[in-house]
Amino acid sequence: MTSSYEQGRPVNSNNKISKDLQEPNPSAIIELFQVDLISGVHYVPPATIDTSYFFHNGTSNNNFGSIKWTKGDTSNTVVDYVALPVKVEGFKFGRGQLPRPTLTFSNALTTFTNILGAVNSAQPGSSRTPATNMSNASHLSILINNDLTGAKVTRKRTLEKFLPTSNYSTVPSYNAFDSSYPEFPQEIYFIDRKSEENREVVQFELAANFDLAGVKAPRRLVTRDQFPSAGIFKG
């Protein structure tokens, strides 16, 4: 799991979260999601579709249609996280097992069907494919109907008291906006597959980010603490 420290945040960001959680009446937790497309997998630069999407779970705070929060770059660029009901399961770590979370988004407004349609519309040699040179586009076949497989999903959580004052028409007395944008440690996963899509929901299964140099999902490092017989087989 990649922490917010690696996203250019001050070291004391999580200390502020921890301190508030120890208070008798801690602030409400705001849950946010960022979905990033991968260049060369979902689009070919220069992209003609949005390459990042921002959501909050739609129930974090009933006062907001969208939530303004940083997208996590070094300049702390603030973006709108659109309200969209999300059901999250399986983020808890188990002994000896990496999480295999599922994200279920409401599709009542066809939000994700539209995103999937944009990503899946790439065709080799087609003008709809965002490429600079279509003279030899056979390599773009990997873009067809990928259903966002491989897209990066970042789960972010903060406390309502730390939200920017621009979220309010009248700033509440408990607001303690901090320009360091304190967060819980971020959790980064990749979409393994789309498991369901209908008029009501779109569901994705996620795979963990192994964060190992030269190793990408779905590969994983096999070690003896998890597989005692590793390396001792004899032919």
Secondary structure in CASP SS format (residue, H / E / C, confidence):
PFRMAT SS
TARGET T0000
AUTHOR 0000-0000-0000
METHOD secondary structure of the structure
MODEL  1
M C 1.00
T C 1.00
S C 1.00
S H 1.00
Y H 1.00
E H 1.00
Q H 1.00
G C 1.00
R C 1.00
P C 1.00
V C 1.00
N C 1.00
S H 1.00
N H 1.00
N H 1.00
K H 1.00
I H 1.00
S H 1.00
K H 1.00
D H 1.00
L H 1.00
Q C 1.00
E C 1.00
P C 1.00
N C 1.00
P C 1.00
S C 1.00
A C 1.00
I E 1.00
I E 1.00
E E 1.00
L E 1.00
F E 1.00
Q E 1.00
V E 1.00
D E 1.00
L C 1.00
I C 1.00
S E 1.00
G C 1.00
V C 1.00
H C 1.00
Y E 1.00
V C 1.00
P C 1.00
P C 1.00
A C 1.00
T C 1.00
I C 1.00
D C 1.00
T C 1.00
S E 1.00
Y E 1.00
F E 1.00
F E 1.00
H E 1.00
N C 1.00
G C 1.00
T C 1.00
S C 1.00
N C 1.00
N C 1.00
N C 1.00
F C 1.00
G C 1.00
S E 1.00
I E 1.00
K E 1.00
W E 1.00
T E 1.00
K C 1.00
G C 1.00
D C 1.00
T C 1.00
S C 1.00
N C 1.00
T C 1.00
V E 1.00
V E 1.00
D E 1.00
Y E 1.00
V E 1.00
A E 1.00
L C 1.00
P C 1.00
V E 1.00
K E 1.00
V E 1.00
E E 1.00
G C 1.00
F C 1.00
K C 1.00
F C 1.00
G E 1.00
R C 1.00
G C 1.00
Q E 1.00
L C 1.00
P C 1.00
R C 1.00
P C 1.00
T E 1.00
L E 1.00
T E 1.00
F E 1.00
S E 1.00
N C 1.00
A C 1.00
L C 1.00
T C 1.00
T H 1.00
F H 1.00
T H 1.00
N H 1.00
I H 1.00
L H 1.00
G H 1.00
A H 1.00
V H 1.00
N H 1.00
S C 1.00
A C 1.00
Q C 1.00
P C 1.00
G C 1.00
S C 1.00
S C 1.00
R C 1.00
T C 1.00
P C 1.00
A C 1.00
T C 1.00
N C 1.00
M C 1.00
S C 1.00
N C 1.00
A C 1.00
S H 1.00
H H 1.00
L H 1.00
S H 1.00
I H 1.00
L H 1.00
I C 1.00
N C 1.00
N C 1.00
D C 1.00
L C 1.00
T C 1.00
G C 1.00
A C 1.00
K E 1.00
V E 1.00
T E 1.00
R E 1.00
K E 1.00
R E 1.00
T E 1.00
L E 1.00
E H 1.00
K H 1.00
F H 1.00
L C 1.00
P C 1.00
T H 1.00
S H 1.00
N H 1.00
Y C 1.00
S C 1.00
T C 1.00
V C 1.00
P C 1.00
S C 1.00
Y C 1.00
N C 1.00
A C 1.00
F C 1.00
D C 1.00
S C 1.00
S C 1.00
Y C 1.00
P C 1.00
E C 1.00
F C 1.00
P C 1.00
Q C 1.00
E E 1.00
I E 1.00
Y E 1.00
F E 1.00
I E 1.00
D E 1.00
R E 1.00
K E 1.00
S E 1.00
E E 1.00
E E 1.00
N C 1.00
R C 1.00
E C 1.00
V E 1.00
V E 1.00
Q E 1.00
F E 1.00
E E 1.00
L E 1.00
A E 1.00
A E 1.00
N C 1.00
F C 1.00
D C 1.00
L E 1.00
A C 1.00
G C 1.00
V E 1.00
K C 1.00
A C 1.00
P C 1.00
R C 1.00
R C 1.00
L C 1.00
V C 1.00
T C 1.00
R C 1.00
D C 1.00
Q C 1.00
F C 1.00
P C 1.00
S C 1.00
A C 1.00
G C 1.00
I C 1.00
F C 1.00
K C 1.00
G C 1.00
END
